[in-house]
Amino acid sequence: MPAAVPYQTADLSAVGLTEQQCSESVRYVDADGTLFAAHDAVGALLRDAGRGWWLLGSLERVPGIHWLSGVAYRWIAKNRYRLPGGTPACSLSDRH
């Protein structure tokens, strides 16, 4: 499975990202160095995770599902601090 690291501890400039970009949405850099953002990052990570996860990640690319995954991603991102496991660190109220 690909490694996941918090952007606050990652060498962002080494992969062509900024702190601003990473604070706006989840980012994923694949083995080829291709950058993905938001729901596309989640889909790419799932495809690269192997086993049965690649199927779920591949479904995310289907046009209607891709649109719906974008809607779901934005809703979850906006409300992540309200969801189970959410912490005050997830709140956007103290940012920008």
N, C-alpha and C positions, 0 to 999 in steps of 0.2 A: 504494500500500500504506500502511496506517496506520502512524504513527510509533510506535516502541517506545522507551521510555526507562527506565533503571533507577530504581526507586522512591527510591533513596538521593539522586538528584539532581532528582527531580520535585517540583513544588509540590502535595503531596498534599491539603492543605486546600482548594485551589481546585477539586478534583474530589470532595471529600467522603470522602476516605480517610485512614486513619491508618497510621503506620509498622508498627504491630502487625498490621493486616489484611494489608498487603503482604508482611510477613515470613512469614505463614502460608500464603499461596498466591498464584499469579500473578493479577493483576488487569488488567482491560481496561475502558476507558471508551470507548463508541462516540461517534459524531458527535452523537447526541442527548443525550449525557450519561448514558446508561444504564450502570450498573456491573455487571460480570460477574466471577465468581471461579472459580478452579480450572479444571476441564475445560470449564465453560461459557464462561470467558474465552477459552480456546483456540478453541473452536467459533465464538464471535462474531468473533474476530479473523480466522479463516479465511473466514467468510462475507463480511466487509467487505474482505478482501484482493482480491476480484475474480478475474478469469480463471478458471482451473479450481479454485482453492482454495475458492470458495463451495460447490461440490458436496460436498467433504469436510466443510466446516463444517456444511452442512445435514444430512448423514448423522449427525452427532454428536447431532442433536436427536431422531432416531428412538428410541422408548422403550428397546428392548433394547440398542441401540448406545450410547445415552446412559448407561445404567447401566454398561456395560462400559468406556466411556471414563472414567467416574469411578473405577473400579477401577484401570485402567491409569494414570491421572493420579496417584492416591495411591501406587501402587507406584513409579513413576518419581520422584516427589517424595521419597519415603523413601530411595531408592537412587541419587539423581542424582550423588552424589560418586563412585560406583563405576562409572558409565557412561563410555564414551569421551568425552573432553573435559571430564570432571568435574575440578574443582579442589578444594583444601582449603576454598576460600571457599564451596563448595556444602554442606559438612558442617553438620549441625544439632547436632553434639555440643557445640559451644561456645555454643549459644544457649539461653536460658531454662533 
